[in-house]
């Protein structure tokens, strides 16, 4: 006959095993090596499977300045397209009385010809502002906030790429744990990142939460950055992403929020808040013609406005100069004769 003590002991052991195995309490059950392997594969899938993306929505940016006591807010309508390594971003102030009033600036990157177009109002025609030779440099300028809080948000922290950071020898995995958030399995990564090799020595400390079942997209993050040369200064960053999931494809960002706050001697100095709400998400095919100057009625020109595309005037001028020189020489020879 089993004693009451043994029954209670068995029950306690079973309860302990359930607690240890339950995702709410499981900790450090994912090694950094395994995490890196799976995360690299997820990023690779994002670059290939979702090579064709269309995202359209509104990015609201609010800025608060404690010193001047000022604040401002702007709503920017964004339309982003990506196909076959080509990218197009259209942006402009959003008008409540006319939702189609956008497109005051256009950037096309990664195509045979990279360019920026601008116009002062929807009634005007686009004009070429810049023909871009280095699309990577131009894209880095657009990351925050336009791309960092839209298409890049699944694998960045407000525009800061996650993969290069966690692959760096300066990155330390403090803790990896599996958590259960509203019956959704998540992985929380606590980290410290040494910025000594970045040119501005300091530390980046915080955590990130990923969705391992949906290509390891980042769902939430919170970290603080301090600098050795400015010990009383600190910058705090936080954000949260919500996705639209379509089958096996990489989730597309449906709603993205982020906050950047700076502190001086413990007091808040500035705060920038970002909120993107998608109005259209699609992976439908996009023709290559959408990434050309001809798509904006500008023709397939190589040069910016003002630079002549017809070389005939140059040849005519050259021949005239040569003829003038020959005539001068002939006249001198005739006089000497």
Buried (B, 14 or more C-beta within 10 A) or exposed (E): EEEEEEEEEEEEEEEEEEEEEEBEEBEEEBEBEEBBEBBBEBBEBBEEEBEBBBBBBBBBBBBBEBEEEEEEEEBBBBBBBBBEEBBBBBBBEBEEEEEEBBBBBBBBBBBEBBBBBBBEEEEEEBEBBEBBEEBEEBBEEBBBBBBBBBBBBBBBBBBBBBBEBBEEEBBBBEEBBBBEBEEEBBBBBBBBBBBEEEEEEBBBBBBBBBBBEBBBBBBBBBBBBBBEEEEEBBBBBBBBBEBEBEEEBBBBBBBBBBBBBBBBEEEEBBBBBBBBBBEEBBBEEBEEEBBBBEBBEBEEBEEEEEEEEEEEEEEEEEEEEEEEEEEEEEEEEEEEE
